[in-house]
Amino acid sequence: MHLKDNLRSLLKKHDMTVAQLSRKANTPAQNIHNWLNGLKAKDIEQVKRVARVFSVSLDYLIFGEKVLDNAELSDEVLAGTWEVILRKPKGENT
């Protein structure tokens, strides 16, 4: 779990204290301290609020995984050969 490392990095990057984050994310400071000390988060809603404060995805905050942008996503999705078949839904008269 990368939560403690990512959280520590984001606090430093945004020059924010745990108390400030606690107020902005409406999350108990003790929970944030626990996460920074490596304890697992028990309330995912609190972690989501922290992610929103930093404008990062939940995946990034917890796992350190970068969200793919459209260019990266399209390269993966469009790889290979695809066939698309268009049909009218059953029962449609138009």
MIFI-940835 format. One line per field, with one value per atom (N, C-alpha, C): residue number from 1; residue in three letters; atom name; x, y, z. Coordinates in steps of 0.001 Angstrom, whole numbers, plus 500000, padded with zeros to 6 digits. Atoms other than C-alpha are relative to their C-alpha. Layout:
<pts>
nr = (NUM/...)
rest = (ALA/...)
atom = (CA/...)
X = (X/...)
Y = (Y/...)
Z = (Z/...)
</pts>
This chain:
<pts>
nr = (1/1/1/2/2/2/3/3/3/4/4/4/5/5/5/6/6/6/7/7/7/8/8/8/9/9/9/10/10/10/11/11/11/12/12/12/13/13/13/14/14/14/15/15/15/16/16/16/17/17/17/18/18/18/19/19/19/20/20/20/21/21/21/22/22/22/23/23/23/24/24/24/25/25/25/26/26/26/27/27/27/28/28/28/29/29/29/30/30/30/31/31/31/32/32/32/33/33/33/34/34/34/35/35/35/36/36/36/37/37/37/38/38/38/39/39/39/40/40/40/41/41/41/42/42/42/43/43/43/44/44/44/45/45/45/46/46/46/47/47/47/48/48/48/49/49/49/50/50/50/51/51/51/52/52/52/53/53/53/54/54/54/55/55/55/56/56/56/57/57/57/58/58/58/59/59/59/60/60/60/61/61/61/62/62/62/63/63/63/64/64/64/65/65/65/66/66/66/67/67/67/68/68/68/69/69/69/70/70/70/71/71/71/72/72/72/73/73/73/74/74/74/75/75/75/76/76/76/77/77/77/78/78/78/79/79/79/80/80/80/81/81/81/82/82/82/83/83/83/84/84/84/85/85/85/86/86/86/87/87/87/88/88/88/89/89/89/90/90/90/91/91/91/92/92/92/93/93/93/94/94/94)
rest = (MET/MET/MET/HIS/HIS/HIS/LEU/LEU/LEU/LYS/LYS/LYS/ASP/ASP/ASP/ASN/ASN/ASN/LEU/LEU/LEU/ARG/ARG/ARG/SER/SER/SER/LEU/LEU/LEU/LEU/LEU/LEU/LYS/LYS/LYS/LYS/LYS/LYS/HIS/HIS/HIS/ASP/ASP/ASP/MET/MET/MET/THR/THR/THR/VAL/VAL/VAL/ALA/ALA/ALA/GLN/GLN/GLN/LEU/LEU/LEU/SER/SER/SER/ARG/ARG/ARG/LYS/LYS/LYS/ALA/ALA/ALA/ASN/ASN/ASN/THR/THR/THR/PRO/PRO/PRO/ALA/ALA/ALA/GLN/GLN/GLN/ASN/ASN/ASN/ILE/ILE/ILE/HIS/HIS/HIS/ASN/ASN/ASN/TRP/TRP/TRP/LEU/LEU/LEU/ASN/ASN/ASN/GLY/GLY/GLY/LEU/LEU/LEU/LYS/LYS/LYS/ALA/ALA/ALA/LYS/LYS/LYS/ASP/ASP/ASP/ILE/ILE/ILE/GLU/GLU/GLU/GLN/GLN/GLN/VAL/VAL/VAL/LYS/LYS/LYS/ARG/ARG/ARG/VAL/VAL/VAL/ALA/ALA/ALA/ARG/ARG/ARG/VAL/VAL/VAL/PHE/PHE/PHE/SER/SER/SER/VAL/VAL/VAL/SER/SER/SER/LEU/LEU/LEU/ASP/ASP/ASP/TYR/TYR/TYR/LEU/LEU/LEU/ILE/ILE/ILE/PHE/PHE/PHE/GLY/GLY/GLY/GLU/GLU/GLU/LYS/LYS/LYS/VAL/VAL/VAL/LEU/LEU/LEU/ASP/ASP/ASP/ASN/ASN/ASN/ALA/ALA/ALA/GLU/GLU/GLU/LEU/LEU/LEU/SER/SER/SER/ASP/ASP/ASP/GLU/GLU/GLU/VAL/VAL/VAL/LEU/LEU/LEU/ALA/ALA/ALA/GLY/GLY/GLY/THR/THR/THR/TRP/TRP/TRP/GLU/GLU/GLU/VAL/VAL/VAL/ILE/ILE/ILE/LEU/LEU/LEU/ARG/ARG/ARG/LYS/LYS/LYS/PRO/PRO/PRO/LYS/LYS/LYS/GLY/GLY/GLY/GLU/GLU/GLU/ASN/ASN/ASN/THR/THR/THR)
atom = (N/CA/C/N/CA/C/N/CA/C/N/CA/C/N/CA/C/N/CA/C/N/CA/C/N/CA/C/N/CA/C/N/CA/C/N/CA/C/N/CA/C/N/CA/C/N/CA/C/N/CA/C/N/CA/C/N/CA/C/N/CA/C/N/CA/C/N/CA/C/N/CA/C/N/CA/C/N/CA/C/N/CA/C/N/CA/C/N/CA/C/N/CA/C/N/CA/C/N/CA/C/N/CA/C/N/CA/C/N/CA/C/N/CA/C/N/CA/C/N/CA/C/N/CA/C/N/CA/C/N/CA/C/N/CA/C/N/CA/C/N/CA/C/N/CA/C/N/CA/C/N/CA/C/N/CA/C/N/CA/C/N/CA/C/N/CA/C/N/CA/C/N/CA/C/N/CA/C/N/CA/C/N/CA/C/N/CA/C/N/CA/C/N/CA/C/N/CA/C/N/CA/C/N/CA/C/N/CA/C/N/CA/C/N/CA/C/N/CA/C/N/CA/C/N/CA/C/N/CA/C/N/CA/C/N/CA/C/N/CA/C/N/CA/C/N/CA/C/N/CA/C/N/CA/C/N/CA/C/N/CA/C/N/CA/C/N/CA/C/N/CA/C/N/CA/C/N/CA/C/N/CA/C/N/CA/C/N/CA/C/N/CA/C/N/CA/C/N/CA/C/N/CA/C/N/CA/C/N/CA/C/N/CA/C/N/CA/C/N/CA/C/N/CA/C/N/CA/C)
X = (500852/500000/500887/499185/501417/499350/500736/498947/500899/499185/501439/501035/498987/504119/499387/500663/501746/499424/500566/500034/501091/498873/503346/500519/499515/504478/499041/500984/501241/499947/499964/501334/501184/498795/504866/499856/500166/504074/499066/500995/501094/500283/499591/502927/498839/501177/500050/500305/499844/499950/498851/501061/497906/498745/501153/495672/499246/500648/495002/499248/500653/494239/498763/501126/491992/498788/501104/489896/499430/500471/489739/499265/500598/488852/498917/500984/486557/500259/499533/488541/500807/499252/489884/501519/498543/493555/500659/499434/494213/499998/500044/493120/501114/498943/495500/501360/498745/498329/500164/499936/497488/500421/499631/497710/501465/498586/501054/500934/499214/502260/499835/500099/501302/498788/501213/497967/499032/500948/495332/498795/501190/492445/498775/501202/489176/498752/501156/486846/500390/499614/487211/499427/500580/484935/500948/499038/487519/501183/498880/490268/499582/500503/488119/499998/500012/487720/501415/498600/491488/500470/499621/492004/499432/500627/489568/500729/499273/491474/501240/498771/494629/499756/500366/492768/500748/499408/494137/498956/500931/492389/500217/499903/491698/501063/498977/493842/501401/498675/496751/500344/499727/496433/500306/499818/496159/501111/499091/498191/501142/498958/500301/499832/500243/498713/499516/500365/498536/498779/501162/495223/500454/499595/495738/499266/500678/495077/499432/500671/493098/500960/499039/496179/500513/499508/497534/498894/501114/494127/499666/500371/493405/501021/498997/496709/499735/500269/495797/498690/501307/492172/500000/500023/492842/501005/499036/495612/499247/500628/494664/498946/501032/491867/498639/501327/488245/498951/501132/484940/498789/501182/481877/498800/501223/478393/498881/501115/475483/498695/501316/471935/498942/501143/468547/499599/500512/467260/498716/501234/464506/498793/501234/461059/499979/499969/462170/499473/500662/460013/500597/499497/461940/501156)
Y = (498812/500000/501237/498801/503347/501232/498856/505543/500908/499144/506738/500788/499304/507595/501069/499033/509293/501164/498953/511200/500936/499181/512381/500906/499242/513480/501142/498971/515362/501103/498972/517131/500929/499198/518290/500871/499282/519267/501197/498938/521366/500854/499249/522711/500088/500077/521547/499150/500786/520289/498996/500973/517354/500708/499253/519790/500722/499310/521810/499010/501025/518665/499467/500506/517428/500911/499039/520600/499998/499932/520699/498739/501269/517008/499515/500394/516912/498559/501310/513918/500176/499852/513397/499965/499929/514366/498701/501250/511190/498920/500967/509096/500271/499640/510986/499634/500404/510491/498480/501460/506781/499536/500373/506561/500304/499634/508378/499043/500980/505791/498581/501291/502948/499161/500757/501879/500094/500028/500893/500883/499157/503235/499108/500793/501885/500618/499304/504463/500574/499589/504781/501375/498676/507854/501104/499007/509740/500102/499993/508721/500702/499313/509892/501509/498548/513298/500568/499562/513556/500069/500003/512631/501226/498825/515379/501291/498799/517963/500191/499923/517138/499892/500157/516707/498838/501225/513204/498900/501119/509924/499173/500912/507454/498937/500985/504920/500551/499409/507317/500128/499773/508174/498691/501261/504570/499138/500944/502637/500641/499343/505243/499808/500259/504324/501254/498840/507047/499665/500171/507465/500276/499826/507026/501175/498925/510080/499420/500500/509808/499446/500479/509383/498616/501305/506502/498961/500922/504918/499570/500340/505093/499061/500908/503387/498572/501339/500437/499456/500455/500272/499695/500163/500594/498980/501000/498009/498766/501215/495000/500317/499881/494398/499843/500016/495096/499979/500012/494454/500542/499408/496533/499678/500337/495366/500867/499149/497806/499327/500592/496463/500857/499364/497913/499133/500790/496890/499288/500754/494257/500820/499310/495757/501455/498603/499120/500063/499935/500117/501029/498922/503102/499573)
Z = (500000/500000/500000/500158/498953/500622/499466/500822/500826/499121/503437/499204/500795/500871/499110/500878/498454/500788/499154/501234/500504/499521/502668/498866/501151/499201/499633/500347/498499/501050/498952/501853/499793/500217/501113/498745/501271/497514/500145/499815/498627/501229/498813/501689/500998/499158/503865/501240/498781/507434/500103/499762/508672/500509/499467/510574/498881/501122/507416/499114/500820/505415/500702/499216/508187/499867/500129/508028/498587/501392/504229/499568/500410/503880/500964/498991/506906/500462/499570/508158/501279/498752/511683/499780/500132/511960/500460/499501/513927/498917/501098/510934/498993/500946/508663/500580/499352/511176/499943/500072/511270/498609/501373/507469/499743/500178/507538/500739/499252/510049/499464/500656/507726/500348/499695/509192/498827/501113/506677/500294/499878/506042/500158/499759/507396/499387/500566/505867/498644/501352/502102/499649/500266/502078/500459/499520/504134/499041/500948/501724/498711/501197/498808/500188/499735/500446/499961/500042/500889/498548/501417/497224/499291/500624/496205/500371/499569/498255/499138/500787/496298/498493/501416/492968/499352/500553/492476/500063/499973/491802/501261/498868/494553/499726/500375/492668/500204/499819/492693/501483/498586/496366/500729/499279/497538/499407/500639/494989/499230/500769/493236/498506/501414/489922/499303/500794/487351/499157/500867/485565/498575/501391/481835/499382/500716/479760/498705/501200/476520/498967/500992/474331/500380/499556/476414/499925/500007/476709/498578/501367/473000/499365/500542/472153/500450/499496/474361/499460/500434/473334/498503/501440/469609/499480/500444/469507/499521/500519/467396/498961/501024/464955/500647/499407/465822/498905/500916/464110/500746/499377/464854/499127/500717/463881/500564/499597/463969/499617/500252/464271/500660/499355/465004/501183/498875/468413/499613/500277/468289/500427/499667/468246/499571/500438/466810/498583/501293/463851/499064/500870/462489/499188)
</pts>
